[in-house]
């Protein structure tokens, strides 16, 4: 992985990719670089207007890009179903579960889930399940879920998935990111157990500390101007650019030989640098916890991964 860059992405001509949260930050860079290498990329964005603007920005940089916007609100399961059923592709070679929210004041999704758990985990769980037949139809397909090094702050609490008993914005965020890794672990296990699906890989990645706009969204939503200014200062002084932060995700999505259930992040202290295998908290590979979260996610979303064994 030493020195790996976007120039190392293989030819993706003929491949179909879906990237969530593609209108800005990491998602925009990921979409642009996949399209630059020949993939047909669906930019899944909550705002149709921002999705169209993202397409225009990519085409300005990569005139040959095959990109199209599509509306997807991960905080609304009806929107997730509408997106999946309306996708004009019989197969999907790459799904990048990138969109997310971070450290927001307490709120709930359209379906009543705590927003960070609902968007970061449940929305992507539902989307992946609905697109699974299209992914299984694509030899060598990959499902990349973006987590965070901050997952180390908290494990999933199966007794309080929606943080009803007690809410802490950073704890809820960390739990949602641990859920991303548990989901990847359990999905990889189930794919491995399905005859004929061994070439479909479920992997995870994180950008380290990258300037994506997430760190300022929470303070801005609450009107905490000082906190927002401090977050912006930290982004300027410490954070990597979105272009560098996207590298671990692009590596996990495209590099040959990436093992299933792997976790890729920046090489220096999970913080910054070139892509490298990343440490993960031991609870994110707990089979029993993975099964419990999976069962709860199916119950909450109503999405059952029928092609996969339990």
MIDO-720882 format. One record per residue (C-alpha): residue number from 0; y negated, z, x; residue in one letter. Coordinates in Angstrom, 3 decimals, decimal comma. Layout:
// MIDO-720882
{node NUM; {Y; Z; X}; a} ...
This chain:
// MIDO-720882
{node 0; {0,000; 0,000; 0,000}; x} {node 1; {-2,337; 0,399; 2,996}; x} {node 2; {-5,409; -1,738; 2,495}; x} {node 3; {-4,162; -3,144; -0,814}; x} {node 4; {-6,895; -5,021; -2,671}; x} {node 5; {-7,357; -7,379; -5,587}; x} {node 6; {-6,580; -10,229; -3,202}; x} {node 7; {-2,986; -8,971; -3,171}; x} {node 8; {-2,513; -9,399; -6,928}; x} {node 9; {0,155; -12,092; -7,408}; x} {node 10; {-0,302; -15,216; -9,498}; x} {node 11; {-0,273; -14,227; -13,171}; x} {node 12; {-0,439; -17,687; -14,688}; x} {node 13; {1,313; -17,739; -18,061}; x} {node 14; {1,302; -13,939; -18,432}; x} {node 15; {-0,246; -12,197; -21,432}; x} {node 16; {-2,024; -8,862; -20,895}; x} {node 17; {-3,544; -6,373; -23,329}; x} {node 18; {-6,119; -3,955; -21,907}; x} {node 19; {-7,555; -1,156; -24,033}; x} {node 20; {-11,125; -0,003; -23,468}; x} {node 21; {-11,858; -3,346; -21,836}; x} {node 22; {-15,576; -3,578; -22,545}; x} {node 23; {-16,728; -1,372; -19,657}; x} {node 24; {-15,804; 0,751; -16,657}; x} {node 25; {-12,254; 0,439; -15,371}; x} {node 26; {-11,101; -1,635; -18,331}; x} {node 27; {-13,664; -4,342; -17,675}; x} {node 28; {-12,723; -4,585; -13,985}; x} {node 29; {-8,998; -4,586; -14,768}; x} {node 30; {-9,417; -7,333; -17,372}; x} {node 31; {-11,580; -9,452; -15,093}; x} {node 32; {-9,202; -9,268; -12,134}; x} {node 33; {-6,101; -9,984; -14,243}; x} {node 34; {-7,885; -13,003; -15,719}; x} {node 35; {-8,998; -14,110; -12,255}; x} {node 36; {-5,332; -14,342; -11,290}; x} {node 37; {-4,462; -16,453; -14,319}; x} {node 38; {-3,402; -13,988; -17,020}; x} {node 39; {-4,451; -14,477; -20,621}; x} {node 40; {-6,155; -11,172; -21,383}; x} {node 41; {-6,814; -9,572; -24,758}; x} {node 42; {-9,795; -7,235; -24,474}; x} {node 43; {-9,040; -4,455; -26,955}; x} {node 44; {-12,357; -2,768; -27,754}; x} {node 45; {-13,542; -0,396; -30,456}; x} {node 46; {-16,763; -2,364; -30,901}; x} {node 47; {-16,479; -6,066; -31,685}; x} {node 48; {-19,991; -6,631; -30,367}; x} {node 49; {-19,247; -4,962; -27,024}; x} {node 50; {-15,971; -6,873; -26,835}; x} {node 51; {-17,757; -10,214; -27,202}; x} {node 52; {-20,332; -9,151; -24,611}; x} {node 53; {-17,511; -8,221; -22,204}; x} {node 54; {-15,976; -11,664; -22,643}; x} {node 55; {-19,322; -13,273; -21,784}; x} {node 56; {-19,686; -11,127; -18,645}; x} {node 57; {-16,198; -12,028; -17,440}; x} {node 58; {-16,735; -15,731; -18,093}; x} {node 59; {-19,982; -15,573; -16,121}; x} {node 60; {-18,013; -14,326; -13,102}; x} {node 61; {-14,730; -16,169; -13,717}; x} {node 62; {-15,507; -19,366; -15,672}; x} {node 63; {-11,821; -20,291; -15,903}; x} {node 64; {-10,830; -16,927; -17,408}; x} {node 65; {-8,667; -16,924; -20,537}; x} {node 66; {-10,050; -13,858; -22,311}; x} {node 67; {-10,452; -12,967; -25,963}; x} {node 68; {-11,831; -9,857; -27,688}; x} {node 69; {-10,041; -7,956; -30,425}; x} {node 70; {-11,076; -4,845; -32,300}; x} {node 71; {-9,029; -1,707; -31,665}; x} {node 72; {-10,046; 1,838; -32,584}; x} {node 73; {-7,467; 4,188; -31,076}; x} {node 74; {-8,859; 7,003; -33,201}; x} {node 75; {-7,756; 5,226; -36,377}; x} {node 76; {-4,054; 4,482; -36,835}; x} {node 77; {-4,840; 1,852; -39,467}; x} {node 78; {-6,891; 0,006; -36,837}; x} {node 79; {-4,034; 0,304; -34,336}; x} {node 80; {-1,644; -1,276; -36,833}; x} {node 81; {-4,124; -4,020; -37,718}; x} {node 82; {-4,592; -4,864; -34,049}; x} {node 83; {-0,870; -4,948; -33,293}; x} {node 84; {0,064; -6,994; -36,363}; x} {node 85; {-2,785; -9,447; -35,747}; x} {node 86; {-2,070; -10,068; -32,063}; x} {node 87; {-1,578; -13,842; -31,712}; x} {node 88; {1,110; -13,628; -29,019}; x} {node 89; {4,877; -13,457; -29,455}; x} {node 90; {5,288; -11,648; -26,162}; x} {node 91; {3,186; -9,277; -24,067}; x} {node 92; {3,862; -9,115; -20,341}; x} {node 93; {1,466; -6,273; -19,559}; x} {node 94; {-0,019; -3,455; -21,621}; x} {node 95; {-2,658; -1,332; -19,913}; x} {node 96; {-3,319; 1,837; -21,903}; x} {node 97; {-6,691; 2,478; -20,301}; x} {node 98; {-9,157; 3,584; -22,996}; x} {node 99; {-10,005; 7,247; -23,246}; x} {node 100; {-12,517; 9,981; -23,969}; x} {node 101; {-13,253; 13,051; -21,856}; x} {node 102; {-14,501; 16,591; -22,403}; x} {node 103; {-16,059; 15,981; -25,813}; x} {node 104; {-17,199; 18,710; -28,195}; x} {node 105; {-14,537; 19,435; -30,803}; x} {node 106; {-14,075; 16,654; -33,321}; x} {node 107; {-11,239; 14,886; -35,081}; x} {node 108; {-10,092; 11,299; -35,461}; x} {node 109; {-9,949; 9,400; -38,742}; x} {node 110; {-6,414; 10,732; -39,194}; x} {node 111; {-7,376; 14,343; -38,498}; x} {node 112; {-6,150; 14,714; -34,913}; x} {node 113; {-8,206; 16,441; -32,230}; x} {node 114; {-10,091; 13,517; -30,738}; x} {node 115; {-8,984; 13,700; -27,107}; x} {node 116; {-5,309; 14,137; -27,988}; x} {node 117; {-5,598; 11,596; -30,795}; x} {node 118; {-7,299; 8,846; -28,784}; x} {node 119; {-5,922; 9,404; -25,289}; x} {node 120; {-2,308; 9,989; -26,296}; x} {node 121; {-1,449; 9,374; -29,947}; x} {node 122; {-3,405; 6,132; -30,269}; x} {node 123; {-1,707; 4,686; -27,199}; x} {node 124; {1,688; 6,041; -28,272}; x} {node 125; {1,318; 4,202; -31,580}; x} {node 126; {0,030; 1,010; -29,947}; x} {node 127; {2,865; 0,898; -27,416}; x} {node 128; {5,461; 1,451; -30,120}; x} {node 129; {4,069; -1,318; -32,299}; x} {node 130; {3,917; -3,752; -29,346}; x} {node 131; {7,323; -2,757; -27,972}; x} {node 132; {9,222; -5,749; -29,457}; x} {node 133; {6,696; -8,095; -27,818}; x} {node 134; {7,042; -6,236; -24,513}; x} {node 135; {10,844; -6,324; -24,646}; x} {node 136; {10,599; -10,089; -25,205}; x} {node 137; {8,809; -10,534; -21,852}; x} {node 138; {11,061; -10,326; -18,774}; x} {node 139; {9,644; -7,867; -16,276}; x} {node 140; {7,011; -6,482; -18,642}; x} {node 141; {5,065; -3,381; -17,644}; x} {node 142; {3,427; -0,612; -19,614}; x} {node 143; {0,728; 1,108; -17,555}; x} {node 144; {-0,810; 4,287; -18,935}; x} {node 145; {-3,931; 5,649; -17,271}; x} {node 146; {-3,881; 9,409; -16,729}; x} {node 147; {-6,091; 11,599; -14,507}; x} {node 148; {-5,728; 13,958; -11,557}; x} {node 149; {-7,280; 16,550; -13,901}; x} {node 150; {-3,977; 16,684; -15,777}; x} {node 151; {-3,152; 19,499; -13,339}; x} {node 152; {-5,476; 21,834; -15,278}; x} {node 153; {-3,215; 22,210; -18,313}; x} {node 154; {0,197; 21,401; -19,701}; x} {node 155; {0,777; 20,203; -23,253}; x} {node 156; {1,070; 23,076; -25,732}; x} {node 157; {3,659; 21,958; -28,331}; x} {node 158; {2,621; 24,831; -30,618}; x} {node 159; {-0,987; 23,664; -30,739}; x} {node 160; {-1,125; 19,937; -29,988}; x} {node 161; {-4,403; 19,544; -31,875}; x} {node 162; {-6,092; 22,579; -30,272}; x} {node 163; {-6,558; 24,275; -33,639}; x} {node 164; {-6,048; 27,821; -32,332}; x} {node 165; {-8,456; 27,512; -29,428}; x} {node 166; {-10,501; 24,592; -28,156}; x} {node 167; {-11,784; 24,075; -24,643}; x} {node 168; {-13,082; 20,612; -23,881}; x} {node 169; {-11,619; 20,414; -20,386}; x} {node 170; {-8,346; 22,051; -21,362}; x} {node 171; {-7,946; 19,592; -24,226}; x} {node 172; {-8,694; 16,701; -21,878}; x} {node 173; {-6,158; 17,925; -19,309}; x} {node 174; {-3,525; 18,330; -22,014}; x} {node 175; {-4,098; 14,775; -23,209}; x} {node 176; {-3,708; 13,479; -19,660}; x} {node 177; {-0,527; 15,510; -19,155}; x} {node 178; {0,651; 13,975; -22,433}; x} {node 179; {0,032; 10,520; -20,924}; x} {node 180; {2,357; 11,357; -18,037}; x} {node 181; {4,997; 12,969; -20,243}; x} {node 182; {4,901; 9,896; -22,480}; x} {node 183; {5,416; 7,626; -19,455}; x} {node 184; {8,300; 9,788; -18,241}; x} {node 185; {10,079; 9,813; -21,591}; x} {node 186; {9,435; 6,112; -22,241}; x} {node 187; {10,843; 5,237; -18,807}; x} {node 188; {13,937; 7,324; -19,548}; x} {node 189; {14,494; 5,619; -22,902}; x} {node 190; {13,946; 2,146; -21,479}; x} {node 191; {16,480; 2,871; -18,742}; x} {node 192; {19,014; 3,940; -21,389}; x} {node 193; {18,613; 0,707; -23,384}; x} {node 194; {20,985; -2,043; -22,333}; x} {node 195; {19,017; -5,143; -21,398}; x} {node 196; {15,666; -3,361; -21,046}; x} {node 197; {15,990; -2,287; -17,418}; x} {node 198; {13,396; -4,795; -16,281}; x} {node 199; {10,684; -3,337; -18,541}; x} {node 200; {8,889; -0,609; -16,612}; x} {node 201; {6,753; 2,263; -17,822}; x} {node 202; {4,392; 3,488; -15,102}; x} {node 203; {1,221; 5,566; -14,818}; x} {node 204; {-1,892; 5,478; -12,666}; x} {node 205; {-5,239; 7,202; -12,246}; x} {node 206; {-8,547; 6,185; -10,658}; x} {node 207; {-9,401; 9,422; -8,856}; x} {node 208; {-13,080; 10,170; -9,304}; x} {node 209; {-14,599; 6,892; -10,446}; x} {node 210; {-17,872; 6,194; -12,193}; x} {node 211; {-16,668; 5,095; -15,623}; x} {node 212; {-19,209; 6,659; -17,969}; x} {node 213; {-16,707; 9,226; -19,252}; x} {node 214; {-18,293; 12,158; -17,452}; x} {node 215; {-21,669; 11,658; -19,171}; x} {node 216; {-20,379; 10,968; -22,696}; x} {node 217; {-19,640; 14,590; -23,597}; x} {node 218; {-22,983; 16,074; -22,486}; x} {node 219; {-24,834; 13,185; -24,124}; x} {node 220; {-22,995; 13,744; -27,419}; x} {node 221; {-24,148; 17,376; -27,430}; x} {node 222; {-27,669; 16,714; -26,195}; x} {node 223; {-27,067; 18,694; -22,985}; x} {node 224; {-29,551; 16,788; -20,860}; x} {node 225; {-29,203; 18,876; -17,707}; x} {node 226; {-25,415; 18,528; -17,740}; x} {node 227; {-25,763; 14,791; -18,284}; x} {node 228; {-28,188; 14,480; -15,357}; x} {node 229; {-25,849; 16,482; -13,102}; x} {node 230; {-22,939; 14,262; -14,108}; x} {node 231; {-24,969; 11,169; -13,291}; x} {node 232; {-25,908; 12,658; -9,908}; x} {node 233; {-22,254; 13,396; -9,160}; x} {node 234; {-21,347; 9,838; -10,071}; x} {node 235; {-23,930; 8,439; -7,665}; x} {node 236; {-23,115; 10,762; -4,766}; x} {node 237; {-19,360; 11,331; -4,967}; x} {node 238; {-17,659; 8,883; -7,305}; x} {node 239; {-16,019; 5,608; -6,410}; x} {node 240; {-17,207; 2,436; -8,060}; x} {node 241; {-15,219; 1,104; -11,032}; x} {node 242; {-14,054; -1,745; -8,765}; x} {node 243; {-12,420; 0,708; -6,356}; x} {node 244; {-11,256; 3,084; -9,082}; x} {node 245; {-9,447; 0,233; -10,822}; x} {node 246; {-7,295; -0,561; -7,769}; x} {node 247; {-4,517; 2,004; -8,436}; x} {node 248; {-4,209; 0,718; -12,005}; x} {node 249; {-4,119; -2,907; -10,879}; x} {node 250; {-1,533; -2,021; -8,243}; x} {node 251; {0,665; -0,263; -10,804}; x} {node 252; {0,270; -3,234; -13,147}; x} {node 253; {0,987; -6,084; -10,745}; x} {node 254; {2,451; -5,109; -7,382}; x} {node 255; {6,109; -6,003; -6,796}; x} {node 256; {8,583; -3,149; -6,606}; x} {node 257; {6,570; -0,485; -8,434}; x} {node 258; {9,263; 1,943; -9,675}; x} {node 259; {9,452; 3,035; -13,283}; x} {node 260; {7,873; 6,433; -14,031}; x} {node 261; {5,788; 6,232; -10,857}; x} {node 262; {2,256; 7,624; -10,655}; x} {node 263; {-0,244; 5,715; -8,521}; x} {node 264; {-3,670; 7,005; -7,508}; x} {node 265; {-6,160; 7,011; -4,620}; x} {node 266; {-4,708; 7,854; -1,226}; x} {node 267; {-7,155; 10,605; -0,205}; x} {node 268; {-6,465; 13,884; -2,023}; x} {node 269; {-6,032; 12,072; -5,374}; x} {node 270; {-9,794; 11,558; -5,170}; x} {node 271; {-10,652; 8,241; -3,522}; x} {node 272; {-9,238; 5,513; -1,323}; x} {node 273; {-6,627; 2,761; -1,502}; x} {node 274; {-3,688; 2,968; -3,954}; x} {node 275; {-0,889; 5,345; -2,996}; x} {node 276; {1,849; 7,400; -4,688}; x} {node 277; {0,122; 10,345; -6,360}; x} {node 278; {1,298; 13,920; -6,769}; x} {node 279; {1,890; 15,019; -10,346}; x} {node 280; {2,395; 18,427; -11,899}; x} {node 281; {6,089; 19,311; -12,332}; x} {node 282; {5,711; 19,756; -16,087}; x} {node 283; {5,015; 16,032; -16,453}; x} {node 284; {8,639; 15,229; -15,569}; x} {node 285; {10,192; 17,898; -17,794}; x} {node 286; {12,809; 16,109; -19,919}; x} {node 287; {12,853; 18,738; -22,657}; x} {node 288; {9,067; 18,762; -22,977}; x} {node 289; {9,011; 14,977; -22,962}; x} {node 290; {11,477; 14,850; -25,847}; x} {node 291; {9,485; 17,437; -27,825}; x} {node 292; {6,234; 15,553; -27,361}; x} {node 293; {7,932; 12,272; -28,289}; x} {node 294; {9,370; 13,706; -31,512}; x} {node 295; {6,010; 15,221; -32,450}; x} {node 296; {4,210; 11,956; -31,675}; x} {node 297; {6,564; 9,967; -33,907}; x} {node 298; {6,075; 12,484; -36,690}; x} {node 299; {2,276; 12,542; -36,399}; x} {node 300; {1,781; 8,776; -36,089}; x} {node 301; {4,638; 7,559; -38,246}; x} {node 302; {5,580; 5,127; -35,464}; x} {node 303; {9,273; 5,172; -34,522}; x} {node 304; {10,440; 3,312; -31,449}; x} {node 305; {13,477; 1,867; -33,190}; x} {node 306; {14,654; -0,488; -30,417}; x} {node 307; {15,064; 2,443; -28,009}; x} {node 308; {17,826; 5,090; -27,982}; x} {node 309; {16,849; 8,767; -28,231}; x} 
